[in-house]
Amino acid sequence: MIHTVTLNHTDFASSAKMSKATIINPRKKYCTGDKLIIQIDMFDYLGNRKTYGGDFIKPRIFNSKMNAGASGVVEDFNNGTYHIHFNLFWEGKVYISLILYHSSEAVSALWRARDNNYDFINFLGTFVNRSQSVKSKCGFKLDSAKEVCEYGSIKDSESFYCYKQDNFHCGSFSFLQSSNSDISFLRNMEKQLFDRGNFAINIPGDFDYIEVSTCTAPAPSNLSTCKIGMKSPFPSGFAFQNKWQPAFCNIPDFSTEDKIYACLQNKLIYFLGDSTVRQWFEYLVNTLKEFKNFDLYRAGKSLKHFAANYKRNTLLSFTKHSHPFITASPYVVKDNFYMSDEIDHLEGGPHHVLVLSLGQHFRPLPIQLFIRRVFNLHRAVEQLFLRSPDTKVIIKAENTREIPDAERYSDFHGYIQYLIIKEVFKDLPVATVDAWDMTVAFNTNNAHPPVTVVRNQIYMFLSYICS
């Protein structure tokens, strides 16, 4: 729940250091498979008990020597008390991290700053007429008193604009680039909540770690292979020895190139979305040497990539989602299509696989824009299933990321978007690679996580399309 908070002084904000965490009903012996519940009582900087919730907490259990980690579930009682629920997945020492990522006061400020504000990002278009070119301001909202060119999807009520330039017709729009603006919608007092010493701090507890044992002989695994149609819980699994172990299914062995080739054979795989799913495309092309990239000879940064494996009759393609695309490098707008339009032009069928990823570039823009885009995507996938019900569709959730600018790119924004996609697509027969859960468990804090994490995400994806 997001509370609307009027901040009179930063001393009244939630303080990780003043708050405390306590294990509920501590045991002398913990067993693998047990539940661990920790209570957090939140206090402000003056030591006063908080009376409302809404703090953004990132809970995690881990063991660095074992390369093990898992997410926790936050239960907010909206009175300053939280219960954090963990599943004890592995034997040995289990350390506990309870990061107060943002106070409820900071969350309230971020939510207000994001609402209806399109000015965090500057978009600059280039129009080309033979040997001449001109720059023009672009964006989702422009001064209606000036003549504009509109680029969007009437069918899905998507719009993007550039100011029209004299002697350049709207069809000469060729390149687009973007940058962060200098603007902030935070009040001066609120900005103090985002000083690096005031957020992403561990809440102290009366414990260091707990010891977990295997109390009974492990029962034979009755989990079936991960496949589309399974409901994924949260946490959906855990990392152990740098491998992802789903809690609800088994990932087949993809440890050799031949096994991956066999999975991908006779498939057309379309990666649609942002650079985090382009990582998947690049991993497969760089790992599997039979794939050959196709050069599109673009003058600017390309939003499309193709790779083919003629021996296996496999095609991989990556297409970036349409506006917004936040990059300082000019890119070719002629490659810029809405994901819903791309899906509408696909025939689909048993050899077609779609991977959809949406989120990172939307964080600095109003949530209404993201919600509309997700519903348009849902509409397109729903119609795809009507004409081709045997098409496989995989949702890749957002990765957590570093914090270069909390107001624009905070994981709070990403988490809200992660929840929205899960809710909107829950009625369709799609599978989800829960990259949010995985990147929390691996503790990557990088929009583009290391190859170990990417490999585990891809193995989960391969399981869904080859089971």
C-alpha positions in Angstrom: 0.0 0.0 0.0 1.3 3.4 -1.0 0.6 6.0 1.7 0.3 9.7 0.9 2.6 11.3 3.4 3.1 15.0 4.3 6.7 15.2 5.5 7.2 18.0 8.1 10.8 16.9 8.9 13.1 14.1 7.8 13.4 13.0 11.5 9.8 11.6 11.2 10.8 9.3 8.3 11.4 5.6 8.8 14.9 4.8 10.0 16.5 1.5 9.4 19.1 2.0 12.2 16.4 2.9 14.7 14.1 0.0 13.7 14.5 -3.6 14.9 13.9 -7.1 13.6 13.0 -10.1 15.7 12.6 -13.7 14.9 9.0 -14.9 15.7 9.0 -18.1 17.7 12.7 -18.8 17.5 13.6 -22.5 17.5 16.6 -24.4 18.8 16.7 -26.4 15.5 15.7 -25.3 12.0 15.2 -27.8 9.2 15.3 -27.5 5.5 11.8 -26.8 4.3 10.8 -24.9 7.4 9.4 -21.4 7.4 11.2 -18.5 9.1 9.1 -15.4 10.1 10.8 -12.2 11.2 8.9 -9.3 12.6 10.1 -5.7 11.8 9.0 -2.9 14.1 9.6 0.4 12.3 10.7 3.6 14.1 11.6 7.0 12.9 14.9 8.8 13.4 13.7 10.2 16.8 12.9 6.7 18.0 9.2 7.0 17.8 7.2 4.0 16.7 5.7 4.3 13.2 2.0 4.1 13.0 1.6 3.4 9.2 3.2 1.1 6.7 4.3 1.5 3.1 8.0 1.1 3.5 9.8 -0.6 0.6 11.7 -3.4 2.1 14.0 -5.8 0.2 14.4 -9.0 2.2 16.8 -11.8 1.3 18.5 -14.8 3.0 21.9 -15.8 1.7 25.2 -17.7 2.3 28.0 -16.1 0.3 30.3 -19.2 0.6 27.7 -21.4 -0.9 26.7 -18.8 -3.5 23.2 -19.2 -2.2 20.3 -16.8 -1.9 16.5 -16.4 -1.9 13.9 -13.7 -1.6 11.5 -13.1 1.2 7.8 -12.1 1.2 6.8 -8.9 3.0 3.5 -8.8 4.9 2.6 -5.1 5.7 0.2 -4.6 8.6 0.0 -0.9 7.8 0.8 0.1 11.4 4.6 0.1 11.3 4.8 -3.7 11.8 5.9 -6.1 9.1 6.3 -9.8 8.9 8.9 -11.2 6.6 8.4 -14.8 5.4 11.3 -16.9 4.3 11.5 -20.5 3.1 14.6 -22.3 4.4 15.9 -24.0 1.2 19.4 -25.1 2.0 21.4 -26.8 4.8 24.0 -24.8 6.7 24.3 -21.2 7.8 21.6 -18.9 6.6 22.3 -15.1 6.9 19.4 -12.6 6.8 19.4 -9.3 5.0 16.5 -6.9 5.6 17.1 -3.8 3.5 15.0 -0.7 4.1 15.3 0.4 0.5 13.0 3.4 0.8 11.1 4.7 3.7 7.3 5.1 3.3 7.9 8.8 3.1 10.4 8.4 0.2 7.9 6.0 -1.5 5.2 8.6 -1.2 7.5 11.2 -2.7 8.5 9.0 -5.6 4.9 8.1 -6.4 3.9 11.7 -6.5 6.9 12.8 -8.6 6.3 10.1 -11.2 2.6 10.8 -11.6 1.8 12.7 -14.8 5.4 14.0 -15.2 6.9 13.4 -18.6 9.9 15.8 -18.2 12.4 13.4 -16.6 13.7 12.5 -20.1 14.6 14.7 -23.0 13.9 13.2 -26.5 15.8 14.7 -29.5 14.8 13.7 -33.0 16.7 14.1 -36.2 14.8 14.8 -39.5 16.7 14.2 -42.7 16.0 15.6 -46.2 18.6 14.5 -48.7 21.9 16.1 -47.5 20.2 18.3 -44.9 19.2 17.4 -41.4 17.6 19.2 -38.4 17.1 18.5 -34.8 13.7 18.7 -33.1 12.3 18.2 -29.6 10.2 15.1 -29.2 8.2 13.5 -26.4 4.9 12.1 -25.1 3.6 15.6 -24.4 4.5 18.8 -26.3 3.1 22.3 -26.5 -0.1 21.9 -28.6 0.2 25.5 -29.8 3.0 24.5 -32.2 2.6 22.2 -35.2 3.7 18.6 -34.4 4.2 15.3 -36.1 2.5 12.4 -34.4 3.9 8.9 -34.4 1.9 6.2 -32.7 -0.7 3.5 -32.9 -4.2 4.7 -33.3 -5.5 1.2 -32.7 -3.9 1.1 -29.2 -4.2 4.8 -28.4 -0.4 5.1 -28.3 1.1 8.5 -29.2 4.5 10.1 -29.5 5.3 13.6 -31.0 8.0 15.7 -32.5 7.8 19.4 -33.4 7.5 19.7 -37.1 10.3 21.6 -38.8 10.0 23.9 -41.8 10.9 22.2 -45.1 11.0 18.8 -43.4 7.9 16.5 -43.7 6.9 14.2 -40.9 8.0 11.2 -42.8 11.6 12.4 -42.8 11.9 11.6 -39.0 15.0 9.3 -39.1 16.8 9.2 -35.7 16.0 9.6 -32.1 18.1 9.9 -29.0 17.5 10.8 -25.3 19.0 12.0 -22.1 18.1 12.6 -18.5 16.9 16.1 -17.8 18.1 18.3 -14.9 14.6 18.5 -13.5 13.5 17.1 -10.2 9.9 16.9 -8.8 11.1 16.2 -5.3 10.8 18.9 -2.7 14.0 20.0 -1.0 13.2 18.2 2.2 12.3 15.0 0.3 15.6 15.0 -1.5 17.4 14.3 1.8 15.6 11.0 1.9 17.6 9.9 -1.1 21.0 10.8 0.2 23.0 7.6 -0.1 23.2 7.3 3.7 19.4 7.4 4.1 18.2 4.5 2.0 19.2 0.9 1.1 20.3 0.2 4.7 20.0 -3.1 6.6 17.6 -3.2 9.5 19.4 -4.6 12.6 18.1 -7.7 14.4 18.9 -9.8 17.5 20.5 -12.4 15.3 23.4 -12.9 12.9 22.5 -16.1 11.2 20.6 -19.3 11.9 21.9 -22.8 11.4 19.7 -25.1 9.2 19.9 -28.9 9.2 18.5 -31.7 7.0 16.4 -33.3 9.7 15.0 -36.2 7.7 16.1 -38.2 4.7 15.2 -36.1 1.6 12.1 -37.5 -0.2 12.4 -38.3 -3.9 11.6 -35.3 -5.9 8.1 -35.5 -7.4 8.4 -32.2 -9.2 7.8 -32.3 -12.9 9.7 -30.4 -15.6 9.0 -26.7 -15.8 6.4 -26.0 -18.4 4.0 -23.4 -19.5 0.8 -23.5 -17.5 2.4 -24.0 -14.1 1.7 -21.4 -11.5 4.8 -19.8 -10.1 4.8 -19.0 -6.3 6.9 -16.3 -4.7 9.7 -16.9 -3.9 9.8 -19.0 -7.1 13.0 -20.7 -6.1 16.5 -20.0 -4.8 20.1 -19.7 -5.9 22.5 -22.4 -4.8 26.1 -22.9 -5.9 25.4 -20.3 -8.6 22.5 -22.4 -10.0 18.8 -21.5 -10.0 16.6 -24.1 -8.3 12.9 -23.5 -8.9 10.6 -24.3 -6.0 7.8 -25.7 -8.1 9.4 -27.6 -11.0 12.7 -29.0 -12.3 14.9 -27.5 -15.0 16.2 -30.2 -17.5 19.9 -30.5 -18.2 21.0 -27.9 -20.7 24.7 -28.1 -19.8 25.9 -29.0 -23.3 25.5 -27.1 -26.6 24.0 -30.2 -28.3 21.1 -30.2 -25.7 20.4 -26.5 -26.3 20.6 -27.0 -30.1 18.1 -29.8 -29.8 15.7 -27.6 -27.8 15.9 -24.7 -30.3 15.7 -26.8 -33.5 12.9 -25.8 -35.9 11.9 -22.8 -33.9 11.4 -19.1 -34.7 12.2 -17.2 -31.5 11.2 -13.6 -31.2 12.7 -11.6 -28.4 10.6 -8.4 -28.0 11.5 -5.8 -25.4 14.4 -4.1 -23.8 18.2 -4.7 -23.6 17.7 -7.2 -20.7 16.1 -9.7 -23.1 18.6 -8.7 -25.8 21.1 -10.2 -23.3 19.4 -13.5 -23.9 19.7 -13.1 -27.6 23.4 -12.2 -27.3 24.1 -15.0 -24.9 22.7 -17.7 -27.3 24.5 -16.2 -30.3 27.8 -15.9 -28.5 27.6 -19.3 -26.8 26.3 -21.4 -29.8 28.7 -20.9 -32.6 26.4 -22.3 -35.3 24.4 -19.1 -35.1 25.4 -16.3 -37.5 24.4 -12.7 -37.1 22.8 -10.9 -40.0 24.1 -7.4 -40.6 21.3 -4.9 -41.2 23.7 -2.1 -42.2 22.0 0.5 -40.1 23.5 4.1 -40.1 22.7 4.5 -36.4 22.2 2.2 -33.4 20.0 -0.7 -34.6 16.9 -1.8 -32.6 16.7 -5.1 -34.5 19.1 -8.1 -34.6 18.8 -11.4 -36.4 20.8 -14.6 -36.2 20.2 -17.8 -38.1 21.3 -21.4 -37.7 20.6 -23.1 -41.1 21.7 -26.5 -39.9 19.1 -26.5 -37.2 16.5 -24.5 -39.0 16.4 -21.9 -36.2 15.9 -18.2 -36.3 16.6 -15.8 -33.4 15.5 -12.2 -33.6 15.5 -9.3 -31.2 13.3 -6.2 -31.6 13.3 -3.3 -29.2 10.0 -2.1 -27.8 8.9 1.3 -29.1 9.0 4.6 -27.3 10.4 5.2 -24.7 13.9 4.1 -25.5 16.4 5.9 -23.3 19.8 6.1 -24.9 22.3 8.9 -25.8 23.2 7.1 -29.1 21.0 8.0 -32.0 19.0 5.0 -33.3 17.0 4.4 -36.4 13.3 5.1 -35.8 12.2 3.1 -38.9 12.9 0.0 -36.8 10.6 1.4 -34.1 7.4 -0.6 -33.8 5.1 -1.2 -30.8 5.3 -4.7 -29.5 1.5 -5.2 -29.9 1.8 -4.3 -33.6 4.7 -6.8 -34.0 2.6 -9.5 -32.4 -0.4 -8.6 -34.6 1.7 -9.3 -37.7 2.8 -12.8 -36.5 1.0 -15.9 -37.7 2.1 -17.9 -34.6 2.0 -21.6 -34.4 3.9 -24.6 -32.7 7.3 -23.4 -34.1 6.9 -19.8 -32.9 8.2 -18.6 -29.5 7.7 -15.1 -28.1 9.7 -13.7 -25.3 8.3 -10.4 -23.9 10.2 -8.0 -21.6 9.0 -4.5 -20.6 9.9 -2.2 -17.8 13.4 -0.6 -17.4 12.8 2.3 -19.9 9.4 3.1 -18.4 10.6 3.8 -14.9 11.1 7.5 -15.4 7.6 8.0 -17.0 4.1 8.1 -15.6 2.7 4.7 -14.6 -0.4 5.3 -16.7 1.8 5.0 -19.8 3.2 1.6 -18.7 -0.2 0.3 -17.7 -1.7 1.2 -21.1 1.3 -0.5 -22.9 0.9 -3.7 -20.8 -2.9 -3.9 -21.6 -2.2 -3.4 -25.3 0.4 -6.2 -25.1 -2.2 -8.4 -23.3 -4.7 -7.7 -26.1 -2.2 -8.7 -28.8 -1.2 -11.9 -27.0 -4.8 -12.8 -26.3 -5.7 -12.4 -30.1 -2.5 -14.4 -31.0 -3.8 -17.3 -28.9 -7.2 -17.2 -30.6 -5.6 -17.7 -34.0 -2.6 -19.8 -32.9 -3.2 -21.3 -29.5 -0.1 -23.5 -29.7 2.3 -20.5 -29.8 4.6 -20.4 -26.8 4.7 -17.0 -25.0 7.2 -16.3 -22.2 7.2 -13.2 -20.0 10.6 -12.1 -18.8 10.2 -10.0 -15.6 12.3 -7.0 -14.8 15.8 -7.3 -13.3 16.7 -5.3 -10.2 19.3 -2.7 -11.0 21.9 -0.3 -9.6 20.8 3.1 -8.3 22.3 5.8 -10.5 19.2 8.1 -9.9 16.6 7.0 -7.4 14.0 9.5 -8.6 14.0 8.1 -12.1 15.2 4.5 -11.9 14.5 3.2 -8.4 13.7 -0.4 -8.0 10.5 0.7 -6.3 9.3 1.8 -9.7 10.4 -1.5 -11.2 8.7 -3.5 -8.4 5.3 -1.8 -9.1 5.7 -2.6 -12.8 6.6 -6.2 -12.0 3.4 -6.6 -10.0 1.3 -5.0 -12.7 2.6 -7.4 -15.4 2.0 -10.4 -13.2 -1.6 -9.3 -12.5 -2.5 -8.4 -16.1 -1.2 -11.6 -17.6 -2.4 -14.1 -14.9 -5.4 -15.1 -17.0 -3.4 -16.1 -20.1 -1.5 -19.4 -20.7 1.9 -17.8 -20.6 5.0 -18.7 -18.6 7.1 -16.3 -16.5 10.8 -16.2 -16.0 10.8 -14.4 -12.7 13.9 -12.4 -13.3 13.0 -10.1 -10.3 13.0 -13.0 -7.9 16.2 -14.4 -9.4 18.2 -11.1 -9.4 17.2 -10.5 -5.8 18.3 -14.0 -4.9 21.7 -13.6 -6.7 22.0 -10.0 -5.3 23.2 -8.6 -8.7 21.9 -5.0 -8.4 22.6 -4.5 -12.1 20.1 -3.9 -14.9 22.3 -6.2 -17.0 23.3 -9.0 -14.6 26.5 -11.1 -15.1 26.5 -14.1 -17.4 25.9 -16.6 -14.6 22.5 -15.0 -13.9 21.7 -14.7 -17.6 22.5 -18.3 -18.1 20.1 -19.4 -15.4 17.4 -17.2 -16.8 17.8 -18.8 -20.2 17.8 -22.3 -18.8 14.4 -21.6 -17.2 13.2 -20.2 -20.6 14.5 -23.3 -22.5 12.7 -25.5 -20.0 9.4 -23.8 -20.8 9.7 -24.0 -24.6 11.1 -27.6 -24.8 9.2 -29.6 -22.1 
